[in-house]
Amino acid sequence: MGETIRIEVLEAEYLIRLARPTATTTRLRIQAVFRENRPAGGTWWSSWEVDVAALPGSAEVGRALVAELTHSRASFTAALADARWTEAA
C-alpha cells in the first residue's frame, strides 16, 4: 500500500501513487490528464513511472516529483504549440 497525491493545475490533473518496490526506493506512478484550453479542445492521457532512490517524504522524492510535473507540463505546452503551428501551415 502507498500514498496518493492529487494535483490540479490549469491545463492538467495528476494522480501520483507512491509505492515502495524496495526498502530504499520510492516508485512514483504518475497518471496525467491534459486538457487543451480552447473551444473544442482535445484531452490527452498519459502515465509513467519513476523510481527514486530515497524514502517517501524525503526531499529527493519531492524534487523528483516537481521535476516530472514540470517536464510533463513543458512537453504538453510544446506539443500544443507544434500542433497549432502545423494547423496554421
C-alpha positions, 0 to 999 in steps of 0.5 A: 500500500502507498500514498496518493497525491492529487494535483490540479493545475490549469491545463492538467490533473495528476494522480501520483501513487507512491509505492515502495518496490524496495526498502530504499526506493520510492516508485512514483506512478504518475497518471496525467490528464491534459486538457487543451484550453480552447473551444473544442479542445482535445484531452490527452492521457498519459502515465509513467513511472519513476523510481527514486532512490530515497524514502517517501517524504524525503526531499529527493522524492519531492524534487523528483516529483516537481521535476516530472510535473514540470517536464510533463507540463513543458512537453504538453505546452510544446506539443500544443504549440507544434500542433497549432503551428502545423494547423496554421501551415 
